[in-house]
Amino acid sequence: MREADRLRSYTDKLLKNNIIGRNGAKKGTQFFVNPQLIKNAKVNLKTTISEIAGRLPEIDLQELRKMVYSMVDVELITEGARTDRRYALK
């Protein structure tokens, strides 16, 4: 089974149930958790970039940092400074 087919078997049901969303096409496809689902869960997790990187080992750490830094003050709030910084959804 090709990697794309294997991934599709996992994502199709999640997309159908509106648990995740999708942006892009073919190799540029990005998946994301439905923001409304997170808001409805009223989860206010405070996490570090290294904890996020541990949960997403396939994403390059530098790319992850760029994404998180671009979301600060727009979608994320920060707590702490430099080495002890934690991020949470607004």
C-alpha positions as CSV (number, residue, x, y, z in Angstrom):
1,M,0.0,0.0,0.0
2,R,1.4,3.4,-1.0
3,E,2.0,6.0,1.7
4,A,-0.7,8.3,0.3
5,D,-3.2,5.5,0.4
6,R,-2.3,4.6,3.9
7,L,-2.6,8.2,5.0
8,R,-6.0,8.5,3.2
9,S,-7.4,5.5,5.1
10,Y,-6.8,7.4,8.4
11,T,-7.8,10.9,7.2
12,D,-11.0,10.2,5.2
13,K,-13.1,9.3,8.2
14,L,-11.7,12.3,10.2
15,L,-12.5,14.6,7.3
16,K,-16.0,13.1,6.9
17,N,-16.8,13.6,10.6
18,N,-15.4,17.2,10.5
19,I,-12.7,16.5,13.1
20,I,-9.9,17.7,10.9
21,G,-9.8,20.0,7.9
22,R,-7.6,20.1,4.8
23,N,-5.8,22.9,2.9
24,G,-3.9,22.4,-0.4
25,A,-3.8,19.6,-2.9
26,K,-1.7,16.6,-3.6
27,K,1.8,16.8,-2.0
28,G,1.0,20.3,-0.7
29,T,-1.9,19.1,1.5
30,Q,-1.9,20.2,5.1
31,F,-4.2,18.9,7.7
32,F,-5.4,20.8,10.8
33,V,-7.7,20.1,13.8
34,N,-11.1,21.8,13.4
35,P,-10.7,25.0,15.5
36,Q,-14.4,24.9,16.5
37,L,-13.8,21.4,18.0
38,I,-11.0,22.8,20.1
39,K,-13.1,25.8,21.3
40,N,-16.0,23.6,22.1
41,A,-13.8,21.3,24.2
42,K,-12.8,24.4,26.2
43,V,-9.3,23.0,26.4
44,N,-6.7,25.6,27.4
45,L,-3.5,23.6,27.1
46,K,-0.2,25.4,27.7
47,T,2.6,23.7,25.9
48,T,6.2,24.4,24.7
49,I,7.6,24.1,21.2
50,S,9.6,21.1,22.2
51,E,6.5,19.3,23.5
52,I,4.7,20.1,20.2
53,A,7.8,18.8,18.3
54,G,7.7,15.6,20.2
55,R,4.1,15.0,19.1
56,L,4.9,15.9,15.5
57,P,8.2,14.2,14.7
58,E,7.7,14.4,11.0
59,I,7.8,18.3,11.0
60,D,11.1,20.0,10.9
61,L,11.8,21.9,14.2
62,Q,12.8,25.1,12.4
63,E,9.6,25.0,10.3
64,L,7.5,24.4,13.5
65,R,9.2,27.4,15.2
66,K,8.4,29.6,12.3
67,M,4.7,28.6,12.3
68,V,4.3,29.0,16.1
69,Y,6.1,32.4,16.1
70,S,3.9,33.6,13.3
71,M,0.8,32.7,15.3
72,V,1.8,34.5,18.5
73,D,-0.5,37.5,19.3
74,V,-2.8,36.4,16.5
75,E,-4.0,33.0,17.6
76,L,-1.7,32.2,20.5
77,I,-0.9,33.8,23.8
78,T,2.5,33.3,25.5
79,E,3.5,32.8,29.1
80,G,7.0,32.9,30.4
81,A,10.2,34.1,28.8
82,R,12.7,32.5,26.4
83,T,13.6,29.0,27.7
84,D,10.4,28.6,29.8
85,R,7.9,30.0,27.3
86,R,4.6,28.2,27.0
87,Y,1.9,28.7,24.3
88,A,-1.9,28.5,24.6
89,L,-4.8,29.2,22.3
90,K,-6.5,32.6,22.7
